[in-house]
Amino acid sequence: MTDLPPERVAAVFGVASVVVSLGGIALAVALAPWFSWTANALSDLGVAADRVVAAAFNGGLIVGGALALPYAWALWATARDRVGRAVAALFAVVSALMAGVGAFPAETALHAPVAVGFFLGLTLLLGADGLRRRDTLVGRLLLLAPVVHVAAWAAWLAVLDAGDGIAVPELVGALLLAGWVLAGSAVAPLADRARR
């Protein structure tokens, strides 16, 4: 990995991580006709009776989280200060927690702490990177991402009954993370380097 420039590592592993994790979720949803966006949590897919559905969901998160770790290295290698390195370390933790959601399916004792940690860590990651780069257009846009994430959860609480599923706000968080990896971070493969 040290022979490749960090931006190339980020491009390869960032795209792979997003494709594998979101692809696993999409495949699991497609293979589970019983799944409802308003009645289920995404993690219900990880404990599906159909082993293919469970493997697609859990495997996608585990492999996607592992693929994200070299991306964290690229963030670390290009960081210009301690705050940038803190963002890289926080992304590594968020990636490990994402893998943990798949490694500890919904019916296990560690699932809830890992899942809550992932969503809280994601919110903190987006906010911290936005604050760090608040003088740039991307940084100011990133400051909106935690607001959107929290608003998705607040809307779920306001609209749905406590027993209803949480798949929609979970998906909002997953898409925010994917957007940051692909276009928002300091090494994002789709970002315009001049505007960082």
C-alpha positions as CSV (number, residue, x, y, z in Angstrom):
1,M,0.0,0.0,0.0
2,T,2.9,2.4,0.7
3,D,4.0,2.2,-3.0
4,L,0.6,3.6,-4.1
5,P,-0.1,7.3,-3.7
6,P,-2.8,7.8,-1.0
7,E,-5.2,9.3,-3.5
8,R,-5.1,6.1,-5.6
9,V,-5.6,3.9,-2.5
10,A,-8.6,6.1,-1.5
11,A,-10.1,5.8,-5.0
12,V,-9.7,2.0,-5.2
13,F,-10.7,1.1,-1.7
14,G,-13.3,3.9,-1.2
15,V,-15.2,2.9,-4.3
16,A,-14.9,-0.8,-3.4
17,S,-16.1,-0.2,0.1
18,V,-19.2,1.7,-1.0
19,V,-20.1,-0.7,-3.8
20,V,-19.7,-3.8,-1.6
21,S,-21.5,-2.4,1.5
22,L,-24.4,-0.7,-0.4
23,G,-24.5,-3.6,-2.9
24,G,-24.9,-6.1,-0.1
25,I,-27.8,-4.1,1.4
26,A,-29.4,-3.7,-2.0
27,L,-29.0,-7.4,-2.8
28,A,-30.4,-8.5,0.5
29,V,-33.4,-6.2,0.1
30,A,-34.0,-7.5,-3.5
31,L,-33.9,-11.1,-2.2
32,A,-36.3,-10.4,0.7
33,P,-39.9,-9.8,-0.5
34,W,-41.0,-9.6,3.1
35,F,-38.8,-6.6,3.9
36,S,-40.6,-3.3,4.5
37,W,-38.9,0.1,4.6
38,T,-41.4,1.3,7.3
39,A,-41.8,-1.9,9.3
40,N,-38.2,-3.3,9.5
41,A,-34.7,-2.3,10.4
42,L,-32.0,-3.0,7.9
43,S,-30.4,-5.3,10.4
44,D,-33.5,-7.6,10.1
45,L,-31.9,-8.6,6.8
46,G,-28.9,-9.9,8.7
47,V,-31.0,-12.4,10.7
48,A,-33.3,-13.5,7.8
49,A,-34.3,-17.1,7.6
50,D,-33.0,-17.2,4.1
51,R,-29.2,-17.6,4.5
52,V,-28.4,-15.9,1.2
53,V,-30.2,-12.7,2.4
54,A,-28.4,-12.8,5.7
55,A,-25.0,-13.5,4.0
56,A,-25.5,-10.7,1.5
57,F,-26.3,-8.1,4.2
58,N,-23.8,-9.2,6.9
59,G,-21.1,-10.1,4.4
60,G,-21.5,-6.8,2.6
61,L,-21.0,-4.8,5.8
62,I,-18.1,-6.9,7.0
63,V,-16.2,-6.8,3.7
64,G,-17.2,-3.2,3.1
65,G,-15.9,-2.2,6.5
66,A,-12.6,-4.0,6.0
67,L,-12.2,-2.4,2.5
68,A,-12.6,1.0,4.1
69,L,-9.6,0.7,6.4
70,P,-7.0,1.4,3.6
71,Y,-9.1,4.5,2.9
72,A,-8.6,5.5,6.5
73,W,-4.9,5.1,5.9
74,A,-5.1,7.4,2.9
75,L,-6.9,10.0,5.0
76,W,-4.1,9.7,7.7
77,A,-1.3,9.8,5.2
78,T,-2.6,13.1,3.6
79,A,-3.6,14.8,6.9
80,R,-2.0,18.1,7.4
81,D,-2.7,18.4,11.1
82,R,-3.9,16.6,14.2
83,V,-7.5,17.2,13.5
84,G,-7.1,15.6,10.1
85,R,-5.5,12.6,11.7
86,A,-8.4,12.5,14.2
87,V,-10.9,12.5,11.3
88,A,-8.9,9.6,9.8
89,A,-8.9,7.7,13.1
90,L,-12.6,8.3,13.6
91,F,-13.3,7.0,10.1
92,A,-11.4,3.8,10.9
93,V,-13.5,3.4,14.0
94,V,-16.8,4.0,12.0
95,S,-15.6,1.5,9.4
96,A,-14.9,-1.1,12.1
97,L,-18.3,-0.5,13.6
98,M,-20.0,-0.9,10.2
99,A,-18.2,-4.3,9.9
100,G,-19.4,-5.0,13.5
101,V,-23.0,-4.5,12.5
102,G,-22.6,-7.5,10.1
103,A,-20.4,-9.5,12.4
104,F,-22.8,-9.2,15.3
105,P,-26.3,-9.7,13.8
106,A,-29.4,-8.2,15.3
107,E,-30.1,-11.1,17.7
108,T,-26.7,-10.9,19.4
109,A,-25.9,-8.9,22.5
110,L,-23.3,-6.7,20.8
111,H,-25.5,-5.7,17.9
112,A,-27.2,-2.7,19.5
113,P,-24.0,-1.1,20.9
114,V,-22.2,-1.6,17.7
115,A,-25.1,-0.2,15.6
116,V,-25.6,2.8,17.9
117,G,-21.9,3.5,17.9
118,F,-21.8,3.4,14.1
119,F,-24.6,6.0,13.7
120,L,-23.3,8.2,16.4
121,G,-19.7,7.9,15.1
122,L,-20.9,8.7,11.6
123,T,-22.6,11.9,12.8
124,L,-19.5,12.9,14.7
125,L,-17.3,12.1,11.7
126,L,-19.3,14.3,9.3
127,G,-19.5,17.2,11.8
128,A,-15.8,17.0,12.7
129,D,-14.7,17.0,9.1
130,G,-17.1,19.8,8.3
131,L,-15.8,21.9,11.1
132,R,-12.2,21.2,10.2
133,R,-12.8,22.4,6.6
134,R,-15.4,25.0,7.3
135,D,-13.5,27.6,5.2
136,T,-14.2,25.5,2.1
137,L,-17.4,24.9,0.2
138,V,-17.2,21.1,0.9
139,G,-16.7,21.8,4.6
140,R,-19.7,24.0,4.8
141,L,-21.8,21.4,3.0
142,L,-20.4,18.7,5.4
143,L,-21.7,20.8,8.3
144,L,-25.2,20.1,6.9
145,A,-24.7,16.4,6.8
146,P,-25.1,15.8,10.6
147,V,-28.2,18.0,10.6
148,V,-29.7,15.8,7.8
149,H,-28.7,12.6,9.7
150,V,-30.3,13.8,13.0
151,A,-33.3,15.1,11.1
152,A,-33.9,11.7,9.5
153,W,-34.0,10.1,12.9
154,A,-36.1,12.9,14.4
155,A,-38.6,12.5,11.5
156,W,-38.8,8.8,12.1
157,L,-39.5,9.4,15.8
158,A,-42.2,12.0,14.9
159,V,-43.9,10.0,12.1
160,L,-43.7,6.4,13.1
161,D,-44.8,4.5,16.2
162,A,-42.0,3.2,18.5
163,G,-42.4,-0.3,17.2
164,D,-42.0,0.5,13.5
165,G,-38.9,-0.1,11.6
166,I,-35.9,2.2,11.3
167,A,-34.7,1.2,7.8
168,V,-35.2,4.7,6.3
169,P,-33.1,6.7,8.8
170,E,-30.5,3.9,8.7
171,L,-30.4,4.2,4.9
172,V,-30.0,8.0,5.1
173,G,-26.9,7.4,7.3
174,A,-25.5,4.8,5.0
175,L,-25.9,7.2,2.0
176,L,-24.4,10.1,3.8
177,L,-21.3,8.0,4.6
178,A,-21.1,6.8,1.0
179,G,-21.4,10.4,-0.2
180,W,-18.6,11.5,2.1
181,V,-16.3,8.6,1.1
182,L,-16.9,9.2,-2.7
183,A,-17.1,13.0,-2.9
184,G,-16.8,14.7,0.5
185,S,-13.6,13.6,2.3
186,A,-10.2,15.1,1.8
187,V,-9.2,12.2,-0.4
188,A,-12.6,11.5,-2.0
189,P,-12.1,10.1,-5.5
190,L,-14.9,12.2,-7.0
191,A,-14.1,15.5,-5.3
192,D,-12.6,18.5,-7.0
193,R,-9.1,18.8,-5.4
194,A,-9.1,22.6,-6.0
195,R,-12.2,23.2,-3.8
196,R,-10.9,21.3,-0.7
